[in-house]
Amino acid sequence: MRIIFFGTSEFAVPSLERLAGSGHAVVMCVTQPDRPQGRGLRREPSPVKRAAQALALPLSQPERLRAEFFAALRPEVGVVVAYGQLIRRDLLELPARGMLGVHPSLLPKYRGAAPIAWTLLGGERATGVTIFRLNERLDAGDVVVQEAVPIEPFERSDALSRRLAERGAAALLHALEMIDAGRAAFTPQDEAQASLAPKLTKAQGRIDWREPAEAIERLVRATFPWPGAAASWRGKALKILSAVAGLPAAPAAQAGAPSTSPASPGTVIEISSDTLTVAAGVGTLVVTEVQPQGRRPMTTRAFLAGHPITVGDRFDNA
């Protein structure tokens, strides 16, 4: 089949690569224009642009999508994977066999721009990928293929995204095979089960030490690598990149000074050569990797080597 592909982020690259290696013809790859990135604000190509150029695929980077621009390509199917822009009805209706989306959740749960992060924040033990037919409503079209994927213990957002990208690419090819053979069945989503997963803000990465340790651990996993789970240490931002919820908080007392009160949230209650244990609202958080403000990521061991910390010291909320 003749396919137009719309994608921008790294998540979309496996789907594009699998399509390019299939028996289908990618007649156009559409991605966002180069955007300023980094401290120097240099314009950088999207991951999908780099992949399309490596695969020698036709490429377009319009600021605005216009159906008339693509009409001459006579597409049979459109594929949209993490493109980053809404597609209007006239373009949705252009491909003869419809427009398919690849979404990293078990729709109708977690519709929106950040399903992986919200899945981890929600404490889910499994997620999945959904191939569905796009309509004008956000991630609400009929489902053609859906596959469940277990979430690994302590898995962070970036690693889960890579796994779901690969599974989504395989599920996409399966859906296209069924459509090409006339065997595809499209199932409406159950609106009563729908939930939203909007784009995260930087403020949502701030750690509130009064929260249970399990909730803070989920925040750390869900917000890596962006926006990151941020605390404040002696007036400067400190991102916690890797941490595990531990046992209930013990008293923050030096040896030989008994206490019957649990440590207040944000208090350092234990220090080892490799970890820093901090009291939370319920339980403790064992920190293993951090990133100080203006510095590169580092292990807790490296952080402790340059930052003298004693039991009883306190983190502030970011």
C-alpha positions in Angstrom: 0.0 0.0 0.0 1.0 3.6 -0.5 1.6 5.2 2.9 2.2 8.7 4.2 4.0 8.7 7.5 3.7 11.5 10.1 6.1 11.5 13.0 8.7 13.6 14.9 10.1 12.2 18.1 12.4 9.2 18.8 9.3 7.1 19.6 8.3 7.2 16.0 11.6 6.0 14.5 11.1 2.2 14.9 7.7 2.5 13.1 9.2 4.3 10.2 12.1 1.9 9.9 9.8 -1.1 10.0 7.6 0.4 7.3 10.6 1.2 5.1 11.7 -2.4 5.3 8.2 -3.8 4.6 6.5 -4.4 1.3 4.6 -1.1 1.6 5.7 2.1 -0.1 6.4 5.2 2.1 5.5 7.8 -0.5 6.2 10.7 1.9 7.6 11.2 5.4 6.2 14.3 7.2 7.9 15.7 10.3 8.1 19.0 12.2 10.4 21.7 10.9 13.9 21.9 12.5 13.5 23.6 15.9 16.0 25.5 18.2 17.4 23.2 20.9 20.0 23.2 23.6 21.8 26.1 25.2 23.0 27.5 21.9 19.4 27.3 20.4 20.8 25.7 17.2 18.1 24.4 14.8 18.2 20.7 15.0 16.5 18.1 12.8 13.9 15.8 14.5 14.9 12.1 15.0 12.4 11.2 12.3 14.0 13.5 9.8 17.4 11.9 10.5 15.9 8.5 10.1 14.1 9.4 6.8 17.3 10.8 5.4 19.2 7.7 6.3 16.5 5.6 4.6 16.5 7.9 1.5 12.7 8.5 1.9 10.8 11.5 0.5 10.7 14.2 3.2 8.4 17.1 4.0 8.6 19.6 6.9 5.6 21.9 6.6 4.7 24.5 9.2 1.0 23.8 8.5 -0.5 20.6 7.1 -2.6 21.1 3.9 -4.5 18.2 2.4 -4.1 19.5 -1.1 -0.3 19.3 -0.9 -0.5 15.5 -0.3 -3.4 14.7 -2.6 -1.2 14.0 -5.7 0.5 11.2 -3.7 -2.7 9.2 -3.8 -2.1 7.6 -0.3 -4.0 4.5 0.6 -3.1 4.8 4.3 -1.8 7.5 6.6 0.3 6.6 9.7 0.7 9.0 12.6 3.2 8.3 15.4 4.2 11.0 17.9 3.9 13.8 15.3 3.2 16.6 17.7 0.4 18.4 15.7 -3.3 17.9 15.3 -4.4 16.7 11.9 -7.5 18.3 10.4 -10.5 16.4 9.0 -9.7 17.0 5.4 -6.3 15.4 5.7 -7.7 12.6 7.9 -10.1 11.7 5.1 -7.5 11.9 2.3 -6.0 8.3 2.5 -8.4 5.9 0.9 -8.2 3.4 3.7 -8.0 5.9 6.6 -5.4 7.3 8.9 -3.9 5.1 11.7 -2.3 6.2 15.0 0.2 4.4 17.1 -0.4 5.1 20.8 1.7 3.9 23.8 -1.2 3.0 26.2 -4.2 0.7 26.3 -6.7 3.1 24.9 -9.1 4.6 26.0 -6.8 4.9 29.1 -4.2 7.7 29.0 -5.3 9.7 26.0 -3.0 12.6 25.3 0.6 13.7 24.9 2.3 11.9 27.8 0.7 8.5 28.3 3.9 6.8 29.4 4.6 9.2 32.2 1.0 9.2 33.5 1.0 5.4 33.3 4.0 5.3 35.7 2.6 8.0 37.9 -0.6 6.0 38.2 1.3 3.0 39.5 0.2 0.7 36.7 1.8 -2.7 36.5 1.1 -3.1 32.8 0.5 -0.8 29.8 0.5 -1.5 26.1 0.2 -0.2 22.5 -2.9 0.6 20.5 -3.2 0.9 16.8 -6.4 2.9 16.0 -8.1 4.8 13.3 -7.8 8.6 13.8 -10.7 10.9 13.9 -11.0 14.6 15.0 -11.2 13.7 18.7 -8.1 13.2 20.7 -7.0 9.5 20.6 -10.6 8.4 20.4 -10.9 6.5 17.2 -11.8 2.8 16.7 -9.2 0.2 17.7 -7.8 -2.3 15.2 -4.9 -3.8 17.2 -4.1 -3.7 20.9 -1.3 -5.5 22.8 -0.6 -5.4 26.6 3.0 -4.9 27.8 4.1 -5.5 31.4 6.0 -2.8 33.2 9.4 -3.9 34.6 10.2 -3.2 38.2 11.9 0.2 38.7 11.5 0.9 34.9 11.8 4.6 34.0 9.9 6.5 31.4 12.7 6.4 28.8 13.3 2.7 28.9 9.6 1.9 28.8 9.2 4.3 25.8 11.9 2.4 23.9 10.2 -0.9 24.5 6.7 0.4 23.6 8.1 2.0 20.4 9.4 -1.4 19.2 6.1 -3.2 20.2 4.1 -0.4 18.5 6.1 -0.8 15.3 5.4 -4.5 15.2 1.7 -4.0 16.0 1.5 -1.3 13.2 2.7 -3.8 10.6 0.2 -6.4 11.8 -2.6 -3.9 11.5 -1.5 -2.9 8.0 -1.4 -6.6 6.9 -5.0 -7.1 8.1 -6.2 -3.9 6.4 -4.4 -4.9 3.1 -6.1 -8.3 3.3 -9.5 -6.9 4.1 -9.6 -8.7 7.5 -9.3 -5.7 9.9 -12.0 -5.2 12.5 -12.4 -1.8 14.1 -13.7 -1.7 17.6 -15.1 1.5 19.2 -13.5 2.6 22.5 -15.4 2.5 25.7 -15.8 6.2 26.6 -16.6 5.3 30.2 -13.1 4.0 30.7 -11.3 7.0 29.1 -8.7 9.0 31.0 -6.4 11.8 30.0 -2.6 12.1 30.0 -1.7 15.7 29.2 1.8 17.0 28.6 3.8 17.3 31.8 5.0 20.7 33.1 8.2 21.4 34.8 6.3 22.2 38.0 4.9 18.7 38.1 8.4 17.3 38.6 8.8 19.0 42.0 9.1 16.6 44.9 6.9 17.0 47.9 8.6 15.0 50.7 5.3 14.8 52.5 4.1 12.3 49.9 4.5 8.6 50.4 7.9 7.2 49.3 6.2 5.0 46.7 4.6 8.1 45.1 7.9 9.9 45.0 9.6 6.8 43.4 6.9 6.8 40.7 7.5 10.5 40.1 11.2 9.9 39.7 10.6 7.1 37.2 7.8 8.9 35.3 9.7 12.2 34.8 13.0 10.8 33.6 14.6 12.3 31.6 12.2 15.3 31.5 11.3 17.3 33.4 13.0 15.3 36.1 12.1 14.9 39.8 13.5 18.0 41.5 14.3 18.7 45.1 16.2 21.5 46.7 19.4 21.0 48.5 20.9 24.0 50.4 19.2 26.5 48.1 20.1 24.8 44.8 18.0 22.5 42.6 18.9 18.8 42.8 17.3 16.3 40.4 16.8 12.8 41.7 17.3 10.5 38.7 17.1 7.1 40.3 15.5 6.0 43.6 13.7 3.2 45.3 11.0 3.3 48.0 12.3 1.7 51.1 11.2 0.8 54.6 9.2 3.0 57.0 11.2 6.0 58.2 13.4 5.6 61.3 14.1 8.4 63.8 16.7 10.8 62.4 19.1 10.5 65.4 22.8 10.0 65.7 24.0 6.8 67.3 23.5 6.9 71.0 20.8 9.5 71.0 17.5 7.6 71.1 14.3 9.1 69.8 10.7 7.9 69.7 9.5 10.2 66.9 9.8 9.3 63.2 11.9 11.6 61.1 10.1 14.5 59.4 9.7 14.3 55.6 12.8 15.4 53.7 15.2 14.4 56.5 18.3 12.3 55.8 18.1 9.3 58.0 20.9 7.0 56.7 24.0 7.4 54.6 26.0 4.6 53.0 28.9 4.7 50.5 26.4 4.4 47.6 23.1 5.6 48.8 21.3 8.4 50.6 18.1 7.5 52.5 15.5 10.2 53.0 12.3 10.2 55.1 9.1 10.7 53.2 5.5 11.2 54.4 5.2 7.4 54.5 8.3 5.2 54.2 11.7 6.2 52.9 13.4 7.0 49.6 16.7 5.4 48.9 18.5 7.7 46.4 21.1 6.2 44.0 21.6 8.8 41.2 21.3 12.6 41.2 22.0 15.6 39.1 23.1 18.8 40.9 22.1 22.2 39.3 24.4 23.0 36.4 26.2 19.6 36.6 26.1 16.3 34.8 24.2 13.2 36.2 26.2 11.4 38.9 25.9 8.5 41.3 25.1 9.2 44.9 28.6 8.0 45.7 30.1 10.8 43.6 27.7 13.4 45.0 28.5 12.5 48.6 32.2 12.7 47.8 31.9 16.4 47.0 29.0 17.4 49.3 29.4 16.7 53.1 26.0 15.4 54.4 25.2 14.1 57.8 22.2 12.3 59.2 19.6 14.8 60.3 20.2 17.2 57.4 17.1 18.1 55.4 16.0 18.5 51.9 13.5 21.2 51.0 10.7 20.9 48.5 11.9 22.3 45.1 
